[in-house]
Amino acid sequence: MELVHKSSLSLQRQLLVETLQRINFGRLEHIRFRSGQPELHDESKIVREHKFLAENGPRPESDKSDFTLKRPLVELFQYFDQRGDGEIDVLEVKHGLPFRMIVVEPAA
């Protein structure tokens, strides 16, 4: 796997990475992507998971201006690139990284 750094991403992708780091645990709902670029819009929602007696703040990496992306982020961006346009209904976030996504597609 080729190393990808945050600084090499488009502004839209950098903003998505930062949003996931702020969520840390929870989910992001209704993420559109056009030409492979994520778009958060009025229908997008953040649902935070709060764990008692646990660290609930943003990821420590959120203070860094640049770092190497972990594989789940690389796979998410590869999905955007392969599909081009679409929407993710639910993107689950664990430790500030995409964990699982739910995508509804037409059957026909």
C-alpha positions, 0 to 999 in steps of 0.5 A: 500500500502506497503511503498517503499523507493528509497534506496530499489530500484535497481540502474536502478530503482533509475536512472529512478526515478532521471531522472523523477525528473530532467525532472519534466514536460515533457516526456520520450520516448522509455523506454525498460525494461528487467526482470522488470528493466528499460533501457534507451538506444540510442533511449530513448529521454527526451522531456522537457516542459518549462512553462514560469513564472514557476519553470522549474528546477528539483524537490526538492526531487532530492537532497535527497538520500532517500525518500518514493516513491509516488504511481505513481512510485510504480505503474510503477514499479509494471507494470515492475514486472508484464510484465517482458520485454517490452517497453513504447513508451511514459511516461508523467511526471508531478511534477517529477512523471509518469502521463500517459504512452503509450504502443504499443502492437501487436494486435495478 
